[in-house]
Amino acid sequence: MTDPLHTELLELAQEAARRAGALLRDGRPADLAVAATKSSPIDVVTEMDIAAEKLITGLIAEHRPDDGILGEEGAATEGTSGVRWVIDPLDGTVNYLYGLPTWSVSVAAEQDGETVVGVVAAPMRGETFHAVLGGGAWATGAWEGERRLACRPAPPLDQALVSTGFNYVAEVRAHQADVAQRLIPLLRDIRRGGSAAVDLCDLAAGRLDGYYERGLHAWDLAAGDLIAREAGALTGGRPGERPSGDLTVAGTPGVFEPLQRLLEDFGAWHD
Protein backbone atom coordinates (compact mmCIF):
# COMPACT_ATOMS: atom_id res chain seq x y z
CA MET A 1 0.00 0.00 0.00
CA THR A 2 1.38 3.40 -1.00
CA ASP A 3 2.22 5.76 1.84
CA PRO A 4 0.03 8.88 1.41
CA LEU A 5 2.90 11.10 2.61
CA HIS A 6 5.25 9.63 0.01
CA THR A 7 2.64 10.18 -2.70
CA GLU A 8 2.28 13.80 -1.61
CA LEU A 9 6.05 14.30 -1.61
CA LEU A 10 6.40 12.69 -5.04
CA GLU A 11 3.73 14.87 -6.58
CA LEU A 12 5.29 18.00 -5.13
CA ALA A 13 8.80 16.96 -6.26
CA GLN A 14 7.51 16.26 -9.78
CA GLU A 15 5.79 19.64 -9.99
CA ALA A 16 8.84 21.47 -8.65
CA ALA A 17 11.19 19.72 -11.09
CA ARG A 18 8.81 20.31 -13.99
CA ARG A 19 8.45 24.04 -13.28
CA ALA A 20 12.16 24.56 -12.68
CA GLY A 21 13.03 22.60 -15.80
CA ALA A 22 10.69 24.72 -17.89
CA LEU A 23 12.15 27.91 -16.41
CA LEU A 24 15.68 26.81 -17.23
CA ARG A 25 14.81 25.53 -20.70
CA ASP A 26 12.64 28.42 -21.82
CA GLY A 27 14.41 31.24 -19.97
CA ARG A 28 17.99 30.53 -20.99
CA PRO A 29 19.31 33.71 -22.60
CA ALA A 30 21.60 33.48 -25.60
CA ASP A 31 24.20 35.57 -23.77
CA LEU A 32 23.87 33.70 -20.50
CA ALA A 33 25.05 35.99 -17.68
CA VAL A 34 27.15 34.62 -14.85
CA ALA A 35 26.11 35.70 -11.39
CA ALA A 36 29.11 34.38 -9.47
CA THR A 37 31.84 31.78 -9.44
CA LYS A 38 32.29 28.71 -7.28
CA SER A 39 35.61 27.01 -6.62
CA SER A 40 37.24 28.07 -9.87
CA PRO A 41 36.42 30.06 -13.02
CA ILE A 42 35.42 26.82 -14.78
CA ASP A 43 32.63 26.04 -12.31
CA VAL A 44 30.09 28.84 -12.56
CA VAL A 45 26.78 29.60 -10.94
CA THR A 46 24.33 31.23 -13.31
CA GLU A 47 21.48 33.58 -12.61
CA MET A 48 19.14 30.89 -13.93
CA ASP A 49 20.52 28.37 -11.43
CA ILE A 50 19.67 30.67 -8.53
CA ALA A 51 16.25 31.50 -9.99
CA ALA A 52 15.43 27.78 -10.34
CA GLU A 53 16.30 27.10 -6.70
CA LYS A 54 14.12 30.01 -5.56
CA LEU A 55 11.23 28.63 -7.62
CA ILE A 56 11.60 25.16 -6.07
CA THR A 57 12.03 26.32 -2.48
CA GLY A 58 9.14 28.76 -2.84
CA LEU A 59 6.83 25.99 -4.07
CA ILE A 60 7.85 23.70 -1.22
CA ALA A 61 7.41 26.44 1.38
CA GLU A 62 3.94 27.18 0.01
CA HIS A 63 2.76 23.57 0.32
CA ARG A 64 4.89 22.24 3.20
CA PRO A 65 6.19 25.17 5.26
CA ASP A 66 7.46 22.98 8.13
CA ASP A 67 9.85 20.91 6.01
CA GLY A 68 13.61 21.35 5.99
CA ILE A 69 15.50 22.25 2.83
CA LEU A 70 19.09 21.76 1.65
CA GLY A 71 19.87 23.34 -1.71
CA GLU A 72 23.05 23.71 -3.73
CA GLU A 73 22.64 27.46 -4.09
CA GLY A 74 22.44 28.15 -0.37
CA ALA A 75 18.93 27.22 0.74
CA ALA A 76 19.20 25.66 4.22
CA THR A 77 16.40 25.38 6.77
CA GLU A 78 16.08 22.82 9.54
CA GLY A 79 12.33 22.23 9.50
CA THR A 80 10.23 20.52 12.16
CA SER A 81 8.26 17.90 10.20
CA GLY A 82 10.91 15.18 9.86
CA VAL A 83 11.00 15.78 6.08
CA ARG A 84 13.95 17.45 4.38
CA TRP A 85 14.22 18.35 0.70
CA VAL A 86 17.60 17.99 -1.01
CA ILE A 87 17.73 20.05 -4.19
CA ASP A 88 20.09 20.59 -7.07
CA PRO A 89 18.29 23.16 -9.24
CA LEU A 90 20.74 22.75 -12.13
CA ASP A 91 23.01 19.73 -12.23
CA GLY A 92 25.30 20.09 -15.22
CA THR A 93 25.88 23.84 -15.16
CA VAL A 94 28.69 23.82 -17.71
CA ASN A 95 26.59 21.77 -20.13
CA TYR A 96 23.81 24.31 -19.65
CA LEU A 97 26.15 27.22 -20.30
CA TYR A 98 27.39 25.67 -23.53
CA GLY A 99 23.96 24.63 -24.76
CA LEU A 100 24.58 20.90 -24.35
CA PRO A 101 21.46 18.85 -23.51
CA THR A 102 22.74 16.81 -20.54
CA TRP A 103 21.66 18.90 -17.58
CA SER A 104 18.94 18.26 -15.05
CA VAL A 105 16.88 19.36 -12.08
CA SER A 106 17.21 17.01 -9.10
CA VAL A 107 14.69 17.02 -6.25
CA ALA A 108 14.75 14.48 -3.41
CA ALA A 109 12.81 14.20 -0.17
CA GLU A 110 14.15 12.57 2.97
CA GLN A 111 12.03 11.32 5.84
CA ASP A 112 13.86 10.97 9.15
CA GLY A 113 17.18 10.96 7.30
CA GLU A 114 16.30 8.37 4.65
CA THR A 115 15.65 9.31 1.03
CA VAL A 116 12.08 8.28 0.20
CA VAL A 117 11.37 10.23 -3.02
CA GLY A 118 13.58 11.22 -5.92
CA VAL A 119 12.82 13.08 -9.15
CA VAL A 120 15.28 14.00 -11.89
CA ALA A 121 14.03 16.03 -14.85
CA ALA A 122 16.19 16.33 -17.98
CA PRO A 123 14.19 18.84 -20.04
CA MET A 124 16.39 18.95 -23.15
CA ARG A 125 16.18 15.15 -23.38
CA GLY A 126 12.43 15.24 -22.79
CA GLU A 127 12.75 12.77 -19.92
CA THR A 128 11.82 12.70 -16.24
CA PHE A 129 12.83 9.93 -13.84
CA HIS A 130 11.27 9.24 -10.47
CA ALA A 131 11.26 6.73 -7.63
CA VAL A 132 9.59 6.19 -4.28
CA LEU A 133 11.36 3.99 -1.74
CA GLY A 134 10.15 0.43 -2.27
CA GLY A 135 8.09 1.34 -5.33
CA GLY A 136 10.55 0.87 -8.20
CA ALA A 137 11.98 3.43 -10.59
CA TRP A 138 10.03 4.94 -13.46
CA ALA A 139 10.50 7.35 -16.35
CA THR A 140 8.50 9.32 -18.87
CA GLY A 141 9.94 10.33 -22.23
CA ALA A 142 9.42 9.95 -25.96
CA TRP A 143 7.60 6.67 -25.35
CA GLU A 144 3.94 6.42 -24.30
CA GLY A 145 3.14 6.50 -20.60
CA GLU A 146 5.43 5.63 -17.71
CA ARG A 147 8.16 3.05 -18.22
CA ARG A 148 9.48 0.97 -15.34
CA LEU A 149 13.27 1.06 -15.21
CA ALA A 150 15.62 -1.86 -14.71
CA CYS A 151 19.39 -1.81 -14.89
CA ARG A 152 21.11 -4.01 -17.45
CA PRO A 153 22.19 -7.59 -16.78
CA ALA A 154 25.79 -7.36 -15.61
CA PRO A 155 28.39 -7.90 -18.33
CA PRO A 156 31.97 -8.98 -17.63
CA LEU A 157 33.87 -5.97 -16.34
CA ASP A 158 35.88 -5.69 -19.56
CA GLN A 159 32.58 -5.19 -21.41
CA ALA A 160 31.16 -2.62 -18.97
CA LEU A 161 30.38 0.93 -20.04
CA VAL A 162 31.14 3.22 -17.10
CA SER A 163 30.55 6.94 -16.67
CA THR A 164 32.40 9.35 -14.43
CA GLY A 165 32.89 13.05 -13.75
CA PHE A 166 35.78 15.35 -12.98
CA ASN A 167 36.30 17.95 -10.30
CA TYR A 168 36.97 21.61 -11.14
CA VAL A 169 40.08 21.86 -8.95
CA ALA A 170 43.14 21.27 -11.14
CA GLU A 171 45.08 18.98 -8.77
CA VAL A 172 42.03 16.79 -8.14
CA ARG A 173 41.29 16.59 -11.87
CA ALA A 174 44.84 15.43 -12.54
CA HIS A 175 44.46 12.58 -10.06
CA GLN A 176 41.05 11.66 -11.48
CA ALA A 177 42.53 11.56 -14.98
CA ASP A 178 45.21 9.15 -13.75
CA VAL A 179 42.55 6.85 -12.26
CA ALA A 180 40.54 6.97 -15.49
CA GLN A 181 43.66 6.18 -17.54
CA ARG A 182 44.25 3.06 -15.45
CA LEU A 183 40.60 1.99 -15.67
CA ILE A 184 40.06 2.40 -19.42
CA PRO A 185 42.01 -0.70 -20.52
CA LEU A 186 39.94 -2.79 -18.07
CA LEU A 187 36.50 -1.63 -19.31
CA ARG A 188 34.57 -1.39 -22.56
CA ASP A 189 34.86 2.39 -22.34
CA ILE A 190 34.38 5.43 -20.12
CA ARG A 191 31.87 8.24 -20.65
CA ARG A 192 31.78 11.70 -19.12
CA GLY A 193 28.24 13.08 -19.29
CA GLY A 194 28.49 16.15 -17.06
CA SER A 195 25.49 15.56 -14.78
CA ALA A 196 25.78 13.09 -11.90
CA ALA A 197 21.99 12.91 -11.55
CA VAL A 198 21.55 12.00 -15.23
CA ASP A 199 24.36 9.43 -15.07
CA LEU A 200 22.65 7.66 -12.16
CA CYS A 201 19.33 7.70 -14.04
CA ASP A 202 20.99 6.37 -17.19
CA LEU A 203 22.37 3.52 -15.09
CA ALA A 204 18.82 2.86 -13.89
CA ALA A 205 17.55 2.92 -17.49
CA GLY A 206 20.09 0.37 -18.71
CA ARG A 207 22.18 2.87 -20.68
CA LEU A 208 25.27 2.41 -18.50
CA ASP A 209 26.73 -0.48 -16.54
CA GLY A 210 28.47 1.61 -13.89
CA TYR A 211 29.28 5.07 -12.62
CA TYR A 212 31.75 6.58 -10.18
CA GLU A 213 32.78 10.05 -9.11
CA ARG A 214 34.67 11.80 -6.34
CA GLY A 215 33.59 15.08 -4.77
CA LEU A 216 29.81 14.84 -5.03
CA HIS A 217 27.53 16.60 -2.56
CA ALA A 218 24.23 15.36 -1.13
CA TRP A 219 22.24 17.37 -3.66
CA ASP A 220 24.15 15.88 -6.60
CA LEU A 221 23.20 12.31 -5.83
CA ALA A 222 20.21 12.12 -3.46
CA ALA A 223 17.51 11.64 -6.11
CA GLY A 224 19.63 9.73 -8.64
CA ASP A 225 20.94 7.32 -6.01
CA LEU A 226 17.39 6.32 -5.02
CA ILE A 227 16.32 5.96 -8.66
CA ALA A 228 19.33 3.75 -9.44
CA ARG A 229 18.76 1.54 -6.40
CA GLU A 230 15.05 1.17 -7.13
CA ALA A 231 15.99 0.01 -10.64
CA GLY A 232 18.14 -2.76 -9.17
CA ALA A 233 21.56 -1.10 -9.11
CA LEU A 234 23.93 -1.20 -6.17
CA THR A 235 25.40 2.03 -4.82
CA GLY A 236 28.03 2.87 -2.24
CA GLY A 237 31.25 4.68 -1.54
CA ARG A 238 34.48 3.11 -0.42
CA PRO A 239 34.03 -0.58 0.52
CA GLY A 240 31.49 -0.88 3.31
CA GLU A 241 30.54 2.79 3.16
CA ARG A 242 27.66 4.80 1.76
CA PRO A 243 28.10 7.21 -1.15
CA SER A 244 29.89 10.35 0.00
CA GLY A 245 32.10 13.20 -1.10
CA ASP A 246 35.08 10.84 -0.90
CA LEU A 247 33.64 8.51 -3.50
CA THR A 248 30.35 7.51 -5.07
CA VAL A 249 30.16 4.20 -6.93
CA ALA A 250 27.09 2.72 -8.61
CA GLY A 251 26.67 -0.26 -10.88
CA THR A 252 24.65 -3.24 -11.91
CA PRO A 253 25.05 -6.24 -9.61
CA GLY A 254 28.19 -7.93 -10.89
CA VAL A 255 29.83 -4.69 -11.99
CA PHE A 256 29.54 -2.72 -8.75
CA GLU A 257 31.89 -4.76 -6.56
CA PRO A 258 34.79 -5.26 -9.02
CA LEU A 259 34.56 -1.59 -10.02
CA GLN A 260 34.56 -0.54 -6.38
CA ARG A 261 37.60 -2.75 -5.67
CA LEU A 262 39.54 -1.28 -8.60
CA LEU A 263 38.74 2.26 -7.48
CA GLU A 264 39.94 1.41 -3.98
CA ASP A 265 43.14 -0.13 -5.35
CA PHE A 266 43.75 2.93 -7.55
CA GLY A 267 43.13 5.36 -4.66
CA ALA A 268 40.26 7.09 -6.45
CA TRP A 269 39.18 8.72 -3.18
CA HIS A 270 42.28 10.85 -2.56
CA ASP A 271 45.05 12.81 -4.25
C-alpha positions as CSV (number, residue, x, y, z in Angstrom):
1,M,0.0,0.0,0.0
2,T,1.4,3.4,-1.0
3,D,2.2,5.8,1.8
4,P,0.0,8.9,1.4
5,L,2.9,11.1,2.6
6,H,5.2,9.6,0.0
7,T,2.6,10.2,-2.7
8,E,2.3,13.8,-1.6
9,L,6.0,14.3,-1.6
10,L,6.4,12.7,-5.0
11,E,3.7,14.9,-6.6
12,L,5.3,18.0,-5.1
13,A,8.8,17.0,-6.3
14,Q,7.5,16.3,-9.8
15,E,5.8,19.6,-10.0
16,A,8.8,21.5,-8.7
17,A,11.2,19.7,-11.1
18,R,8.8,20.3,-14.0
19,R,8.5,24.0,-13.3
20,A,12.2,24.6,-12.7
21,G,13.0,22.6,-15.8
22,A,10.7,24.7,-17.9
23,L,12.1,27.9,-16.4
24,L,15.7,26.8,-17.2
25,R,14.8,25.5,-20.7
26,D,12.6,28.4,-21.8
27,G,14.4,31.2,-20.0
28,R,18.0,30.5,-21.0
29,P,19.3,33.7,-22.6
30,A,21.6,33.5,-25.6
31,D,24.2,35.6,-23.8
32,L,23.9,33.7,-20.5
33,A,25.0,36.0,-17.7
34,V,27.2,34.6,-14.9
35,A,26.1,35.7,-11.4
36,A,29.1,34.4,-9.5
37,T,31.8,31.8,-9.4
38,K,32.3,28.7,-7.3
39,S,35.6,27.0,-6.6
40,S,37.2,28.1,-9.9
41,P,36.4,30.1,-13.0
42,I,35.4,26.8,-14.8
43,D,32.6,26.0,-12.3
44,V,30.1,28.8,-12.6
45,V,26.8,29.6,-10.9
46,T,24.3,31.2,-13.3
47,E,21.5,33.6,-12.6
48,M,19.1,30.9,-13.9
49,D,20.5,28.4,-11.4
50,I,19.7,30.7,-8.5
51,A,16.2,31.5,-10.0
52,A,15.4,27.8,-10.3
53,E,16.3,27.1,-6.7
54,K,14.1,30.0,-5.6
55,L,11.2,28.6,-7.6
56,I,11.6,25.2,-6.1
57,T,12.0,26.3,-2.5
58,G,9.1,28.8,-2.8
59,L,6.8,26.0,-4.1
60,I,7.9,23.7,-1.2
61,A,7.4,26.4,1.4
62,E,3.9,27.2,0.0
63,H,2.8,23.6,0.3
64,R,4.9,22.2,3.2
65,P,6.2,25.2,5.3
66,D,7.5,23.0,8.1
67,D,9.9,20.9,6.0
68,G,13.6,21.4,6.0
69,I,15.5,22.2,2.8
70,L,19.1,21.8,1.7
71,G,19.9,23.3,-1.7
72,E,23.0,23.7,-3.7
73,E,22.6,27.5,-4.1
74,G,22.4,28.1,-0.4
75,A,18.9,27.2,0.7
76,A,19.2,25.7,4.2
77,T,16.4,25.4,6.8
78,E,16.1,22.8,9.5
79,G,12.3,22.2,9.5
80,T,10.2,20.5,12.2
81,S,8.3,17.9,10.2
82,G,10.9,15.2,9.9
83,V,11.0,15.8,6.1
84,R,13.9,17.4,4.4
85,W,14.2,18.3,0.7
86,V,17.6,18.0,-1.0
87,I,17.7,20.0,-4.2
88,D,20.1,20.6,-7.1
89,P,18.3,23.2,-9.2
90,L,20.7,22.8,-12.1
91,D,23.0,19.7,-12.2
92,G,25.3,20.1,-15.2
93,T,25.9,23.8,-15.2
94,V,28.7,23.8,-17.7
95,N,26.6,21.8,-20.1
96,Y,23.8,24.3,-19.7
97,L,26.2,27.2,-20.3
98,Y,27.4,25.7,-23.5
99,G,24.0,24.6,-24.8
100,L,24.6,20.9,-24.3
101,P,21.5,18.8,-23.5
102,T,22.7,16.8,-20.5
103,W,21.7,18.9,-17.6
104,S,18.9,18.3,-15.1
105,V,16.9,19.4,-12.1
106,S,17.2,17.0,-9.1
107,V,14.7,17.0,-6.2
108,A,14.7,14.5,-3.4
109,A,12.8,14.2,-0.2
110,E,14.2,12.6,3.0
111,Q,12.0,11.3,5.8
112,D,13.9,11.0,9.1
113,G,17.2,11.0,7.3
114,E,16.3,8.4,4.7
115,T,15.6,9.3,1.0
116,V,12.1,8.3,0.2
117,V,11.4,10.2,-3.0
118,G,13.6,11.2,-5.9
119,V,12.8,13.1,-9.1
120,V,15.3,14.0,-11.9
121,A,14.0,16.0,-14.8
122,A,16.2,16.3,-18.0
123,P,14.2,18.8,-20.0
124,M,16.4,18.9,-23.2
125,R,16.2,15.2,-23.4
126,G,12.4,15.2,-22.8
127,E,12.8,12.8,-19.9
128,T,11.8,12.7,-16.2
129,F,12.8,9.9,-13.8
130,H,11.3,9.2,-10.5
131,A,11.3,6.7,-7.6
132,V,9.6,6.2,-4.3
133,L,11.4,4.0,-1.7
134,G,10.1,0.4,-2.3
135,G,8.1,1.3,-5.3
136,G,10.5,0.9,-8.2
137,A,12.0,3.4,-10.6
138,W,10.0,4.9,-13.5
139,A,10.5,7.4,-16.3
140,T,8.5,9.3,-18.9
141,G,9.9,10.3,-22.2
142,A,9.4,10.0,-26.0
143,W,7.6,6.7,-25.3
144,E,3.9,6.4,-24.3
145,G,3.1,6.5,-20.6
146,E,5.4,5.6,-17.7
147,R,8.2,3.0,-18.2
148,R,9.5,1.0,-15.3
149,L,13.3,1.1,-15.2
150,A,15.6,-1.9,-14.7
151,C,19.4,-1.8,-14.9
152,R,21.1,-4.0,-17.5
153,P,22.2,-7.6,-16.8
154,A,25.8,-7.4,-15.6
155,P,28.4,-7.9,-18.3
156,P,32.0,-9.0,-17.6
157,L,33.9,-6.0,-16.3
158,D,35.9,-5.7,-19.6
159,Q,32.6,-5.2,-21.4
160,A,31.2,-2.6,-19.0
161,L,30.4,0.9,-20.0
162,V,31.1,3.2,-17.1
163,S,30.5,6.9,-16.7
164,T,32.4,9.4,-14.4
165,G,32.9,13.0,-13.7
166,F,35.8,15.4,-13.0
167,N,36.3,18.0,-10.3
168,Y,37.0,21.6,-11.1
169,V,40.1,21.9,-9.0
170,A,43.1,21.3,-11.1
171,E,45.1,19.0,-8.8
172,V,42.0,16.8,-8.1
173,R,41.3,16.6,-11.9
174,A,44.8,15.4,-12.5
175,H,44.5,12.6,-10.1
176,Q,41.1,11.7,-11.5
177,A,42.5,11.6,-15.0
178,D,45.2,9.2,-13.7
179,V,42.5,6.9,-12.3
180,A,40.5,7.0,-15.5
181,Q,43.7,6.2,-17.5
182,R,44.3,3.1,-15.4
183,L,40.6,2.0,-15.7
184,I,40.1,2.4,-19.4
185,P,42.0,-0.7,-20.5
186,L,39.9,-2.8,-18.1
187,L,36.5,-1.6,-19.3
188,R,34.6,-1.4,-22.6
189,D,34.9,2.4,-22.3
190,I,34.4,5.4,-20.1
191,R,31.9,8.2,-20.7
192,R,31.8,11.7,-19.1
193,G,28.2,13.1,-19.3
194,G,28.5,16.1,-17.1
195,S,25.5,15.6,-14.8
196,A,25.8,13.1,-11.9
197,A,22.0,12.9,-11.6
198,V,21.5,12.0,-15.2
199,D,24.4,9.4,-15.1
200,L,22.6,7.7,-12.2
201,C,19.3,7.7,-14.0
202,D,21.0,6.4,-17.2
203,L,22.4,3.5,-15.1
204,A,18.8,2.9,-13.9
205,A,17.6,2.9,-17.5
206,G,20.1,0.4,-18.7
207,R,22.2,2.9,-20.7
208,L,25.3,2.4,-18.5
209,D,26.7,-0.5,-16.5
210,G,28.5,1.6,-13.9
211,Y,29.3,5.1,-12.6
212,Y,31.8,6.6,-10.2
213,E,32.8,10.1,-9.1
214,R,34.7,11.8,-6.3
215,G,33.6,15.1,-4.8
216,L,29.8,14.8,-5.0
217,H,27.5,16.6,-2.6
218,A,24.2,15.4,-1.1
219,W,22.2,17.4,-3.7
220,D,24.1,15.9,-6.6
221,L,23.2,12.3,-5.8
222,A,20.2,12.1,-3.5
223,A,17.5,11.6,-6.1
224,G,19.6,9.7,-8.6
225,D,20.9,7.3,-6.0
226,L,17.4,6.3,-5.0
227,I,16.3,6.0,-8.7
228,A,19.3,3.7,-9.4
229,R,18.8,1.5,-6.4
230,E,15.1,1.2,-7.1
231,A,16.0,0.0,-10.6
232,G,18.1,-2.8,-9.2
233,A,21.6,-1.1,-9.1
234,L,23.9,-1.2,-6.2
235,T,25.4,2.0,-4.8
236,G,28.0,2.9,-2.2
237,G,31.2,4.7,-1.5
238,R,34.5,3.1,-0.4
239,P,34.0,-0.6,0.5
240,G,31.5,-0.9,3.3
241,E,30.5,2.8,3.2
242,R,27.7,4.8,1.8
243,P,28.1,7.2,-1.2
244,S,29.9,10.4,0.0
245,G,32.1,13.2,-1.1
246,D,35.1,10.8,-0.9
247,L,33.6,8.5,-3.5
248,T,30.3,7.5,-5.1
249,V,30.2,4.2,-6.9
250,A,27.1,2.7,-8.6
251,G,26.7,-0.3,-10.9
252,T,24.6,-3.2,-11.9
253,P,25.1,-6.2,-9.6
254,G,28.2,-7.9,-10.9
255,V,29.8,-4.7,-12.0
256,F,29.5,-2.7,-8.8
257,E,31.9,-4.8,-6.6
258,P,34.8,-5.3,-9.0
259,L,34.6,-1.6,-10.0
260,Q,34.6,-0.5,-6.4
261,R,37.6,-2.8,-5.7
262,L,39.5,-1.3,-8.6
263,L,38.7,2.3,-7.5
264,E,39.9,1.4,-4.0
265,D,43.1,-0.1,-5.4
266,F,43.8,2.9,-7.5
267,G,43.1,5.4,-4.7
268,A,40.3,7.1,-6.5
269,W,39.2,8.7,-3.2
270,H,42.3,10.8,-2.6
271,D,45.0,12.8,-4.2
